[in-house]
Amino acid sequence: MAQINRDMSGVHWADTSKEAAFVEDRSLRKGDYDIAVVGGGYCGLSIALHAASAGQSVVLLEAGSVGCGASGRNGGLVVPHFPGGMTADDAGAVLGKAKGERLAQLVADGPQIVFDQIRALGIQCDAEQNGWIQPAHSEKAMQKVQRVYKSWTARGVEAEWLDAGAVADRTGATGYLGGWYRKSGGTINPYALALGLARAAVARGADIRQQTEVTGIRSDGVSKILHTNTGDIRARKVVIATNAYTPALYPSLAQSVIPVLLYHGFTRPLTADEQHKTLPTRVCFTDLRKSGGFSRYSADNRLIIGGAIFRPSNHRAYSFSHSRRRLAELFPHLKNIQIDSYWEGYCALTDAYLPAIQRLESNVYSVIGFSTRGVALAQTLGREVATFLCESKTEAEMPVRVGDIQPIAMQGVKTFLGGLAFPAYQLRDALRLT
């Protein structure tokens, strides 16, 4: 389990959120609930929002504060695609054709669902739907990106192929050989989005409790009793949506994902001239580099930086050095630009880079492992899980695997080695091996 960091100070998203800090409504508290959700990130909040909207009594229990994990610390890119070079065909090979196609549809539609919901709920999260590009930085990456593009267009998904000149025109970035574009992608303030989802869930009757750590779950007839640091809570159904911050409530559950420590930060605000040369269309992009190749603007015209943490190093110094090199590579006119903010947080990877619904016992489930695509997929899959918990859909109709816990072989070793791998990622990217 990754250590929960409740302190959002220094996280640019918290400093600039237009959504007010979340305040609990104690009038909603009761003894028994239809559904208990453990985890106050996008997935848990989405489950609570949609289950409460369907008339279920819902309690959401967050050990820290709403959005203090990956949901408030990520890059805020809303991406209409699987992780990296994965295609819908690859997902189908893991899940079976029917589930793979359901998940592909959810991934393809995800950003539009997210932006439509933001507008419908009036969430003030600096949403910008200016599209997303997956560019290719090497010949090997070009083969993967072309395969991805063909997989989507074969399914009727609206996407546009861009040659090297078009990528350069839209992004202002150097070194890309081509790529593909979808207009449904975009950016948000991720922490503000989490706060807005919490506000909307409470407005629909969900009881959200912060600083409430679940320490155990036991059965009592048809109900489950959740033991917490603030008292016991009874519910008919339970879903754990804690991703990289999953506690050891069930044997092997935390071992079903690999927590990866990432950093993000922002440059100083760009000048008008710099903005004209850098992401002039305010599009966002994510390439296939293991050492991080992505960019977007914040609402106050800063560029994001980021990558994986190299554990043995001085995290901040190493990350700043890498970020300046990468920014200079992408945008030479920004060489040695000032970096104003920096923070860290965990994401959770699975072996297949796909989330799963794990059946822990009768009426107790987990939904974790969004593998860097949680901004859209955690919300849309959360909505699907809510329909399942409300018994409007069956397990067979879910777009991901539903089954027993599948712990990752040598998970502890892989987690440890992952914290040492960043220099190797940099070398492979420099040699154009990715």
ZILIN-V21696 format. One record per residue. RES is the residue in one letter. PHI is phi as a letter, one per 30 degrees, with the letter a starting at -180 (* if undefined). Layout:
BEGIN
RES | PHI
RES | PHI
END
This chain:
BEGIN
M | *
A | d
Q | d
I | d
N | c
R | d
D | d
M | c
S | d
G | i
V | d
H | e
W | d
A | d
D | d
T | c
S | d
K | d
E | d
A | d
A | e
F | d
V | b
E | d
D | c
R | d
S | d
L | d
R | d
K | b
G | d
D | c
Y | b
D | d
I | b
A | c
V | c
V | c
G | k
G | c
G | c
Y | e
C | d
G | d
L | d
S | d
I | e
A | d
L | e
H | d
A | d
A | d
S | d
A | d
G | j
Q | d
S | d
V | b
V | b
L | c
L | c
E | c
A | d
G | c
S | b
V | e
G | i
C | d
G | c
A | d
S | d
G | c
R | b
N | d
G | d
G | i
L | c
V | c
V | c
P | d
H | a
F | d
P | d
G | h
G | c
M | d
T | c
A | d
D | d
D | d
A | d
G | d
A | d
V | d
L | c
G | j
K | d
A | d
K | d
G | e
E | d
R | d
L | d
A | e
Q | d
L | d
V | d
A | d
D | d
G | e
P | e
Q | d
I | d
V | d
F | d
D | d
Q | d
I | e
R | d
A | d
L | c
G | i
I | d
Q | c
C | b
D | h
A | d
E | b
Q | c
N | c
G | j
W | b
I | b
Q | c
P | c
A | c
H | c
S | a
E | d
K | d
A | d
M | d
Q | d
K | d
V | d
Q | d
R | d
V | d
Y | e
K | d
S | d
W | d
T | d
A | d
R | c
G | i
V | d
E | d
A | b
E | b
W | d
L | b
D | d
A | e
G | d
A | d
V | d
A | d
D | d
R | d
T | c
G | i
A | d
T | c
G | j
Y | c
L | c
G | l
G | l
W | b
Y | b
R | b
K | d
S | d
G | d
G | l
T | b
I | b
N | d
P | d
Y | d
A | d
L | d
A | d
L | d
G | d
L | d
A | d
R | e
A | d
A | d
V | d
A | d
R | c
G | j
A | d
D | c
I | c
R | b
Q | c
Q | h
T | b
E | c
V | d
T | c
G | a
I | b
R | b
S | d
D | b
G | i
V | d
S | c
K | c
I | c
L | c
H | d
T | b
N | d
T | c
G | k
D | d
I | b
R | c
A | a
R | d
K | b
V | b
V | b
I | c
A | b
T | c
N | h
A | d
Y | c
T | d
P | d
A | d
L | d
Y | b
P | e
S | i
L | d
A | d
Q | d
S | d
V | b
I | c
P | d
V | b
L | d
L | c
Y | b
H | b
G | a
F | b
T | d
R | d
P | d
L | d
T | d
A | d
D | d
E | d
Q | d
H | d
K | c
T | b
L | h
P | d
T | c
R | h
V | d
C | c
F | b
T | b
D | c
L | c
R | d
K | d
S | c
G | j
G | b
F | a
S | a
R | a
Y | c
S | d
A | d
D | c
N | i
R | c
L | c
I | d
I | b
G | l
G | l
A | d
I | d
F | c
R | e
P | d
S | c
N | d
H | e
R | d
A | d
Y | d
S | d
F | d
S | d
H | d
S | d
R | d
R | d
R | d
L | d
A | d
E | d
L | d
F | b
P | e
H | d
L | c
K | e
N | i
I | d
Q | d
I | c
D | c
S | b
Y | a
W | a
E | b
G | a
Y | c
C | c
A | b
L | c
T | c
D | e
A | c
Y | i
L | b
P | d
A | b
I | c
Q | c
R | d
L | d
E | a
S | e
N | i
V | b
Y | b
S | b
V | b
I | b
G | j
F | d
S | h
T | i
R | c
G | d
V | e
A | d
L | d
A | d
Q | d
T | d
L | d
G | e
R | d
E | d
V | d
A | d
T | d
F | d
L | d
C | d
E | i
S | c
K | b
T | c
E | e
A | d
E | d
M | d
P | d
V | b
R | d
V | b
G | l
D | d
I | d
Q | b
P | d
I | d
A | d
M | h
Q | e
G | d
V | d
K | d
T | d
F | d
L | d
G | d
G | d
L | c
A | d
F | d
P | e
A | d
Y | d
Q | d
L | d
R | d
D | d
A | d
L | d
R | i
L | c
T | b
END
